[in-house]
């Protein structure tokens, strides 16, 4: 298993976003009515802070691989 993937913030953000959805599937009501809005706002903040980053072109992707 590639342990480098476990260090990515995007992975952990998606895992934590999935947990309430999984609990709701089992009948545990933990989600507020505006869950989608809260999630979008939180992910927007992460993007603005530069924590979640998606390279725009191949050169950026190669540069990102070189930094790891």
C-alpha positions in Angstrom: 0.0 0.0 0.0 1.3 3.4 -0.9 1.5 5.3 2.4 2.0 8.6 0.6 -1.7 8.6 -0.3 -2.6 8.5 3.4 -0.9 11.9 3.8 -3.2 13.7 1.4 -5.6 16.2 2.9 -8.1 15.6 0.1 -8.4 11.9 1.1 -9.1 12.8 4.8 -11.6 15.5 3.9 -13.5 13.0 1.8 -13.3 10.3 4.5 -14.7 12.7 7.2 -17.4 13.8 4.8 -18.4 10.2 4.2 -18.7 9.2 7.9 -22.0 11.1 8.5 -23.5 9.7 5.3 -22.6 6.2 6.4 -24.1 6.7 9.8 -27.3 8.0 8.2 -27.5 4.8 6.0 -27.6 2.8 9.2 -30.4 4.9 10.7 -28.4 7.2 12.9 -29.6 10.8 12.3 -26.6 13.0 12.7 -26.9 15.2 9.7 -28.3 18.7 10.0 -30.8 19.8 7.3 -28.2 22.0 5.6 -25.4 19.3 5.5 -24.7 20.0 1.8 -24.3 23.7 2.3 -22.0 23.1 5.3 -19.8 20.6 3.4 -19.5 23.0 0.4 -18.5 25.8 2.6 -15.9 23.7 4.5 -14.4 22.4 1.3 -14.4 25.9 -0.2 -12.4 27.1 2.8 -9.9 24.3 2.3 -9.5 25.1 -1.3 -9.0 28.8 -0.6 -6.4 28.0 2.1 -4.5 25.9 -0.5 -5.0 22.7 1.4 -6.8 21.0 -1.4 -5.0 21.5 -4.7 -5.6 20.0 -8.1 -2.9 20.5 -10.7 -4.2 22.2 -13.8 -1.7 20.7 -16.3 0.9 18.0 -16.7 3.8 20.2 -15.8 2.1 21.0 -12.4 1.4 17.3 -11.9 5.0 16.4 -12.5 6.2 19.2 -10.2 3.8 17.9 -7.4 5.2 14.4 -7.8 8.7 15.7 -7.5 7.9 17.4 -4.2 6.6 14.2 -2.5 
